Amino acid sequence: MVIYHFILGREILCRIDEEYMLDNSNHEGIVIPHFKNTLLYLFGEIVDTFSDIEDNATDLYAIMHARYIQTDLGMHQMVVM
């Protein structure tokens, strides 16, 4: 489960489907330091291992969210929010 959506102050973002987040084709062109650890952090699978992980997680979720809401499922989720 992606935990980032539940952090206070992020209510305007919809929950990104886990399969979408894990699909390597959706990672194309994303340049985030420590990408793999940041993705695992979003899923709550690792604890903070470096100081910038929360900033990286914010950036990664924002990029993935921008892409996701352009899909049919993402558009539907934004409408029903």
BELPERA-V417669 format. One record per pair of residues at least 6 apart in sequence whose C-alpha atoms are under 6 Angstrom apart, sorted by the first residue. I is the first residue (numbers start at 1). J is the second residue. D is the distance in whole Angstrom. If there is no record, write none. Layout:
i=(I,I)
j=(J,J)
d=(D,D)
This chain:
i=(1,2,2,3,3,4,5,38,40,68,69)
j=(43,42,43,42,43,42,15,57,46,74,75)
d=(6,6,5,6,6,6,6,6,6,5,5)
